[in-house]
């Protein structure tokens, strides 16, 4: 976060990393609110949804046992960006960051209670309960839907990459490139080519 506070500066807030010119986006996203998490974002990272927890904090569980529950009086901010879910958690010595890339998420659910709403995220290793406040019910649902779509896109991309890398025709083409580069001999090429032709 960069605040212009010099003698001749206007005092306006500026974002060094975050990109807030994107859609969809919730109403809580603004230069002033995103500035509070700008330092934990990558340059050019698009902030689609931003929430400030409302007393529920962030709960992290691994192996069925609670690792920690962090509550900081409504100062935790959580964002759904184009790359991940990121939470900035202020503490006495600075702040802590929790980053959950979409490709690592297996499920994302929305849990609504009488007072609090929580985004429940499951990865292979951990579960996260992220309090999301300062959003109305519709915005909470939109944020949840956005996260689910990003998880689905990441899963489809990973499956596509796995399929491509396992395709015998792709392997044959890479093998031909290795032969042309002189990395493998003609005999090695013919031997591997025969194996790959049996898979087609």
Rosetta silent file (secondary structure, phi, psi, omega in degrees, C-alpha in Angstrom):
SEQUENCE: XXXXXXXXXXXXXXXXXXXXXXXXXXXXXXXXXXXXXXXXXXXXXXXXXXXXXXXXXXXXXXXXXXXXXXXXXXXXXXXXXXXXXXXXXXXXXXXXXXXXXXXXXXXXXXXXXXXXXXXXXXXXXXXXXXXXXXXXXXXXXXXXXXXXXXXXXXXXXXXXXXXXXXXXXXXXXXXXXXXXXXXXXXXXXXXXXXXXXXXX
SCORE:     score description
SCORE:     0.000 S_00000001
   1 L     0.000  130.557  177.841    0.000    0.000    0.000 S_00000001
   2 E  -119.451  119.037  175.417    1.391    3.367   -0.930 S_00000001
   3 E  -106.138  129.882  177.136   -0.049    6.469    0.628 S_00000001
   4 L   -79.764  105.478 -175.048    1.067    9.798   -0.771 S_00000001
   5 L  -127.777   14.405 -178.105    1.912   11.674    2.417 S_00000001
   6 L   -71.715  175.610 -175.873    4.828   13.898    1.342 S_00000001
   7 L   -59.512  -38.070 -176.289    4.999   17.649    1.775 S_00000001
   8 L  -108.738    9.755 -179.137    3.640   18.387   -1.703 S_00000001
   9 L   -81.149  158.772 -177.092    1.471   15.267   -2.172 S_00000001
  10 L   -79.687  -13.775 -177.842   -2.295   15.416   -2.439 S_00000001
  11 L    85.302    5.114  179.755   -2.860   12.833    0.325 S_00000001
  12 L   -77.641  151.977  176.888   -4.707   10.517   -2.062 S_00000001
  13 E   -84.169  137.765  178.945   -4.427    6.769   -1.769 S_00000001
  14 E  -126.081  145.297  176.704   -2.668    4.960   -4.622 S_00000001
  15 L   -99.564  128.338  178.470   -2.532    1.256   -5.441 S_00000001
  16 L   -90.785  -32.805 -173.606    0.876   -0.165   -6.349 S_00000001
  17 L  -114.201  -48.532 -171.108   -0.173   -3.751   -7.081 S_00000001
  18 L   -67.419  145.464  171.200   -3.923   -4.248   -7.273 S_00000001
  19 E  -113.513  116.724 -179.557   -5.971   -3.799  -10.428 S_00000001
  20 L  -108.489   12.952  177.299   -9.554   -2.875   -9.595 S_00000001
  21 L   -94.979   75.358 -176.068  -10.663   -2.225  -13.169 S_00000001
  22 L  -155.193  162.035  177.860  -12.416   -5.569  -13.662 S_00000001
  23 L  -134.763  149.464   -5.782  -15.801   -7.279  -13.655 S_00000001
  24 L   -70.441  166.543 -177.922  -17.598   -8.844  -11.876 S_00000001
  25 L  -159.397  145.720  177.773  -16.947   -6.846   -8.745 S_00000001
  26 L   -94.421  165.932 -172.797  -18.717   -6.053   -5.495 S_00000001
  27 L   -69.266  -21.301 -178.294  -19.456   -2.568   -4.167 S_00000001
  28 L   -73.022  -15.925  178.834  -16.986   -2.840   -1.247 S_00000001
  29 L   -74.729  120.377  175.213  -14.066   -2.782   -3.719 S_00000001
  30 L  -152.202  169.492  178.371  -12.603    0.729   -3.871 S_00000001
  31 H   -58.746  -43.899 -177.345   -9.156    2.285   -3.904 S_00000001
  32 H   -66.492  -41.349 -178.350   -9.369    2.995   -0.156 S_00000001
  33 H   -75.330  -38.858 -179.614  -10.524   -0.488    0.870 S_00000001
  34 H   -71.433  -27.977  178.686   -8.182   -2.391   -1.471 S_00000001
  35 L   -56.829  -27.545 -178.342   -5.228   -0.238   -0.333 S_00000001
  36 L   -72.866  -15.389  176.470   -5.410   -2.088    2.988 S_00000001
  37 L  -120.820    3.457 -173.976   -4.443   -5.384    1.255 S_00000001
  38 H   -55.760  -35.534 -176.195   -2.418   -3.991   -1.664 S_00000001
  39 H   -70.085  -16.446  178.619    0.907   -5.057   -0.130 S_00000001
  40 H  -101.244    5.057  179.578   -0.066   -8.775   -0.166 S_00000001
  41 L   -99.491  154.438  174.372   -1.182   -8.736   -3.813 S_00000001
  42 L   -79.641  155.114  178.605    0.899   -9.438   -6.906 S_00000001
  43 L   -60.377  127.929  178.821    1.432   -6.628   -9.389 S_00000001
  44 L    82.265    3.761 -179.417   -1.594   -6.448  -11.700 S_00000001
  45 L   -68.516  127.689 -174.782   -3.683   -8.879   -9.615 S_00000001
  46 E   -85.881  125.735  179.084   -7.349   -8.177  -10.278 S_00000001
  47 E   -98.030  108.593 -179.544   -9.551   -7.745   -7.188 S_00000001
  48 E   -90.737  -42.715 -179.105  -13.070   -8.885   -8.033 S_00000001
  49 E  -134.648  140.434  178.222  -14.536   -9.274   -4.542 S_00000001
  50 E  -134.611  137.684  177.911  -13.450   -7.897   -1.194 S_00000001
  51 E  -135.785  152.687  174.234  -14.920   -8.607    2.231 S_00000001
  52 E  -119.080  123.705 -175.115  -14.116   -7.508    5.752 S_00000001
  53 L   -63.760  153.247 -175.071  -14.863  -10.105    8.377 S_00000001
  54 L  -117.734   53.899  175.547  -17.472   -9.238   10.939 S_00000001
  55 L    98.748  -10.656 -178.076  -16.188  -10.883   14.111 S_00000001
  56 L   -90.375  -20.788  177.984  -15.880  -14.460   12.879 S_00000001
  57 L    68.611 -159.052  177.670  -12.229  -14.285   11.825 S_00000001
  58 E  -123.804  128.249 -179.883  -10.528  -17.006    9.803 S_00000001
  59 E  -111.174  126.484 -178.890  -10.516  -20.607   10.998 S_00000001
  60 E  -117.094  126.711 -178.291   -7.858  -22.966    9.585 S_00000001
  61 E  -126.908  136.173  173.076   -8.167  -26.735   10.068 S_00000001
  62 E  -136.298  138.758 -179.146   -5.847  -29.514    8.943 S_00000001
  63 L    61.073   28.631  178.383   -6.248  -33.242    9.549 S_00000001
  64 L    81.195   -4.863 -179.951   -9.573  -32.643   11.291 S_00000001
  65 E  -114.155  140.696 -178.709   -7.956  -30.551   14.033 S_00000001
  66 E   -69.655  122.068  174.817   -8.137  -26.788   14.277 S_00000001
  67 E   -74.245  -50.290 -178.033   -4.754  -25.201   13.569 S_00000001
  68 E  -164.293  154.871  170.428   -5.808  -21.760   14.562 S_00000001
  69 E  -125.275  121.041 -177.278   -8.671  -19.369   14.753 S_00000001
  70 E  -109.654  122.374  174.069   -7.710  -15.807   14.063 S_00000001
  71 L  -131.167  134.100 -177.257  -10.073  -13.018   15.019 S_00000001
  72 L  -138.964   45.580  172.494   -9.027   -9.401   15.008 S_00000001
  73 L    59.069   37.881  174.575  -12.050   -7.273   15.621 S_00000001
  74 L    85.734   11.155 -177.636  -13.199   -6.858   12.057 S_00000001
  75 L   -97.810   -6.021  178.079   -9.833   -5.937   10.534 S_00000001
  76 L   -74.171  130.935  176.233   -9.290   -9.104    8.485 S_00000001
  77 E  -117.392  135.922 -179.735   -9.837   -8.483    4.788 S_00000001
  78 E  -125.234  135.179 -178.410  -10.391  -11.281    2.301 S_00000001
  79 E  -125.869  143.524  168.043  -10.338  -10.902   -1.468 S_00000001
  80 E  -104.330  111.010 -177.749  -11.310  -13.132   -4.368 S_00000001
  81 E  -104.612 -172.468  177.272   -8.919  -12.147   -7.151 S_00000001
  82 L   -72.701  -13.737 -176.036   -8.321  -13.483  -10.636 S_00000001
  83 L  -112.718  -29.765 -167.200   -5.711  -15.907   -9.157 S_00000001
  84 E  -167.991  175.601  165.059   -6.701  -16.861   -5.619 S_00000001
  85 E  -100.010  130.353  179.712   -8.445  -16.149   -2.357 S_00000001
  86 E  -131.566  135.602  178.197   -6.176  -14.041   -0.174 S_00000001
  87 E  -120.627  134.225  173.214   -6.681  -12.948    3.434 S_00000001
  88 E  -110.409  122.389 -173.938   -4.673  -10.295    5.236 S_00000001
  89 E  -118.382  105.217  178.664   -4.767  -10.722    8.987 S_00000001
  90 E   -66.909  143.731  172.893   -3.322   -7.871   11.080 S_00000001
  91 E  -141.630 -174.683 -173.819   -1.555   -8.831   14.310 S_00000001
  92 L   -64.312  -27.922 -176.228    0.629   -7.176   16.952 S_00000001
  93 L  -107.223    9.042  179.301    3.843   -7.486   14.938 S_00000001
  94 E   147.350 -109.655  177.498    2.491   -6.711   11.469 S_00000001
  95 E  -161.038  162.078  177.686    0.228   -9.007    9.519 S_00000001
  96 E  -120.354  147.312  179.279   -0.177  -12.554    8.291 S_00000001
  97 E  -118.352  134.647  170.129   -1.256  -13.601    4.802 S_00000001
  98 E  -115.378  124.413 -179.036   -3.272  -16.644    3.837 S_00000001
  99 E  -121.222  126.501 -179.072   -3.197  -17.428    0.116 S_00000001
 100 E  -125.810   95.980  179.061   -5.382  -20.134   -1.423 S_00000001
 101 E   -63.105  144.403 -177.588   -4.816  -20.583   -5.195 S_00000001
 102 H   -59.440  -34.247 -177.359   -7.940  -21.693   -7.074 S_00000001
 103 H   -68.552  -15.643  178.969   -6.167  -24.772   -8.496 S_00000001
 104 H   -92.653   -7.336 -176.000   -5.657  -26.091   -4.943 S_00000001
 105 E   -87.890  129.605  175.851   -9.351  -25.791   -3.966 S_00000001
 106 E   -95.612  -38.790  176.577  -11.533  -28.890   -4.149 S_00000001
 107 E  -142.495  152.746  175.308  -14.777  -27.361   -2.792 S_00000001
 108 E  -140.435  119.724 -178.390  -16.073  -23.937   -1.826 S_00000001
 109 E  -122.897  157.263  177.243  -19.316  -23.547    0.109 S_00000001
 110 E  -110.884  123.534  179.848  -21.201  -20.619    1.573 S_00000001
 111 E  -113.728  115.992 -179.190  -22.413  -21.017    5.159 S_00000001
 112 E  -109.733  134.375  177.265  -24.904  -18.438    6.306 S_00000001
 113 L  -116.704 -169.669 -179.843  -25.981  -18.051    9.916 S_00000001
 114 L   -63.977  -37.877 -175.120  -28.239  -15.694   11.788 S_00000001
 115 L  -116.383  -42.785 -171.439  -25.519  -13.068   12.065 S_00000001
 116 L  -110.951  152.786  173.605  -22.394  -14.171   10.203 S_00000001
 117 E  -120.192  138.069 -175.359  -21.618  -15.505    6.748 S_00000001
 118 E  -131.541  133.796  172.178  -18.620  -17.743    6.154 S_00000001
 119 E   -90.672  117.259 -177.873  -16.907  -18.904    2.967 S_00000001
 120 E  -103.138  117.355 -173.544  -15.868  -22.504    3.622 S_00000001
 121 E  -120.987  131.691 -179.424  -12.977  -23.631    1.413 S_00000001
 122 E  -116.311  129.160  170.804  -11.486  -27.126    1.262 S_00000001
 123 E  -116.234  179.611  178.214   -8.062  -28.040   -0.179 S_00000001
 124 L   -61.663  -33.813 -173.674   -6.251  -31.390   -0.056 S_00000001
 125 L  -100.865  -32.644 -171.521   -4.375  -30.355    3.070 S_00000001
 126 E  -140.934  161.303  171.093   -6.529  -27.809    4.894 S_00000001
 127 E  -117.529  141.564  179.729   -9.986  -26.390    5.426 S_00000001
 128 E  -125.178  132.270  170.833  -10.568  -22.660    5.747 S_00000001
 129 E  -112.556  111.228 -172.569  -13.551  -20.897    7.249 S_00000001
 130 E  -112.352  114.029  177.280  -13.376  -17.269    6.170 S_00000001
 131 E   -68.215  126.617  178.005  -15.761  -14.776    7.724 S_00000001
 132 L  -121.203  116.445 -178.891  -17.101  -12.438    5.058 S_00000001
 133 E  -125.424 -176.194 -178.164  -18.902   -9.342    6.219 S_00000001
 134 L    61.087   20.903  175.104  -19.788   -5.893    4.964 S_00000001
 135 L  -127.900  143.437  174.336  -21.546   -7.586    2.050 S_00000001
 136 L   -78.788  173.196 -175.648  -25.254   -8.127    1.658 S_00000001
 137 H   -56.610  -41.630 -179.076  -26.606  -11.646    1.025 S_00000001
 138 H   -64.611  -40.233  179.564  -26.615  -11.205   -2.750 S_00000001
 139 H   -68.878  -35.788  174.839  -22.983  -10.036   -2.804 S_00000001
 140 H   -61.037  -43.221  179.314  -21.945  -12.981   -0.607 S_00000001
 141 H   -66.151  -39.479  178.028  -23.628  -15.311   -3.095 S_00000001
 142 H   -64.670  -40.716  177.934  -21.962  -13.553   -6.038 S_00000001
 143 H   -63.085  -45.637  178.675  -18.548  -13.856   -4.364 S_00000001
 144 H   -60.478  -45.166  179.624  -19.167  -17.553   -3.683 S_00000001
 145 H   -63.091  -40.578  178.667  -20.291  -18.150   -7.276 S_00000001
 146 H   -61.409  -45.423  179.004  -17.222  -16.326   -8.614 S_00000001
 147 H   -60.599  -45.132 -179.668  -14.906  -18.512   -6.491 S_00000001
 148 H   -61.601  -40.516  178.507  -16.667  -21.679   -7.685 S_00000001
 149 H   -65.015  -40.853  178.810  -16.314  -20.596  -11.338 S_00000001
 150 H   -66.053  -38.365  176.763  -12.598  -19.857  -10.863 S_00000001
 151 H   -63.555  -43.948  179.127  -12.081  -23.263   -9.213 S_00000001
 152 H   -61.962  -44.583  178.163  -13.894  -24.949  -12.113 S_00000001
 153 H   -60.370  -44.018 -179.073  -11.760  -23.056  -14.677 S_00000001
 154 H   -63.988  -40.127  178.825   -8.546  -24.026  -12.844 S_00000001
 155 H   -66.548  -42.233  178.751   -9.627  -27.700  -12.728 S_00000001
 156 H   -64.113  -40.056  179.373  -10.528  -27.737  -16.439 S_00000001
 157 H   -65.142  -42.177  179.247   -7.199  -26.149  -17.340 S_00000001
 158 H   -64.350  -41.417  178.359   -5.291  -28.721  -15.245 S_00000001
 159 H   -64.348  -39.814  179.283   -7.225  -31.604  -16.866 S_00000001
 160 H   -63.741  -42.440  178.844   -6.529  -30.181  -20.319 S_00000001
 161 H   -65.714  -40.620  178.417   -2.812  -29.915  -19.568 S_00000001
 162 H   -64.954  -41.184 -179.966   -2.734  -33.475  -18.204 S_00000001
 163 H   -63.623  -44.094 -179.401   -4.590  -34.781  -21.258 S_00000001
 164 H   -62.791  -42.727 -176.956   -2.211  -32.996  -23.620 S_00000001
 165 H   -71.404  -20.937 -179.816    0.884  -34.287  -21.844 S_00000001
 166 H   -95.303   -8.152 -176.500   -0.455  -37.876  -21.945 S_00000001
 167 L   -69.864  121.802 -178.855   -1.543  -37.824  -25.592 S_00000001
 168 H   -57.561  -34.905  179.883    0.642  -40.275  -27.619 S_00000001
 169 H   -66.954  -37.902  176.205    0.505  -38.016  -30.695 S_00000001
 170 H   -65.861  -41.207  177.793    1.850  -35.086  -28.664 S_00000001
 171 H   -62.651  -39.155  179.733    4.585  -37.316  -27.274 S_00000001
 172 H   -63.771  -41.257  178.958    5.440  -38.447  -30.795 S_00000001
 173 H   -64.472  -42.881  177.570    5.746  -34.840  -31.939 S_00000001
 174 H   -64.961  -36.697  178.289    8.027  -33.982  -28.979 S_00000001
 175 H   -63.170  -41.624  178.302   10.055  -37.116  -29.723 S_00000001
 176 H   -62.734  -39.515  177.350   10.498  -35.991  -33.340 S_00000001
 177 H   -62.619  -40.384  178.480   11.721  -32.602  -32.098 S_00000001
 178 H   -63.188  -38.877  178.216   14.275  -34.343  -29.866 S_00000001
 179 H   -66.380  -45.518 -178.809   15.525  -36.336  -32.854 S_00000001
 180 H   -62.720  -33.923  178.852   15.713  -33.216  -35.044 S_00000001
 181 H   -77.601  -11.671 -178.282   17.663  -31.383  -32.317 S_00000001
 182 L    85.525    9.649  179.838   20.115  -34.278  -32.084 S_00000001
 183 L   -70.053  -37.469  176.195   19.172  -35.019  -28.480 S_00000001
 184 L  -122.857  157.970 -179.027   18.322  -38.634  -29.352 S_00000001
 185 L   -82.469  169.496  176.907   19.598  -40.878  -32.116 S_00000001
 186 H   -60.587  -40.775 -179.656   17.585  -42.221  -35.060 S_00000001
 187 H   -65.196  -42.160  178.525   17.549  -45.688  -33.427 S_00000001
 188 H   -63.958  -40.196  178.139   16.246  -44.287  -30.104 S_00000001
 189 H   -60.050  -48.697 -178.039   13.602  -42.349  -32.014 S_00000001
 190 H   -62.912  -38.035  179.896   12.429  -45.458  -33.912 S_00000001
 191 H   -64.875  -49.108  179.984   12.316  -47.527  -30.718 S_00000001
 192 H   -68.104  -35.975  179.031   10.220  -44.965  -28.803 S_00000001
 193 H   -61.221  -41.626  179.468    8.100  -44.275  -31.890 S_00000001
 194 H   -61.770  -41.974  178.398    7.198  -47.965  -32.055 S_00000001
 195 H   -62.594  -44.337 -178.426    6.112  -47.908  -28.394 S_00000001
 196 H   -68.451  -35.819  179.647    3.974  -44.809  -28.937 S_00000001
 197 H   -64.069  -30.564  177.624    2.371  -46.210  -32.118 S_00000001
 198 H   -68.779  -23.250 -179.394    1.151  -49.161  -30.054 S_00000001
 199 H   -84.818  -14.153 -175.752   -0.704  -46.688  -27.762 S_00000001
 200 L   -84.473    0.000    0.000   -2.561  -45.015  -30.652 S_00000001
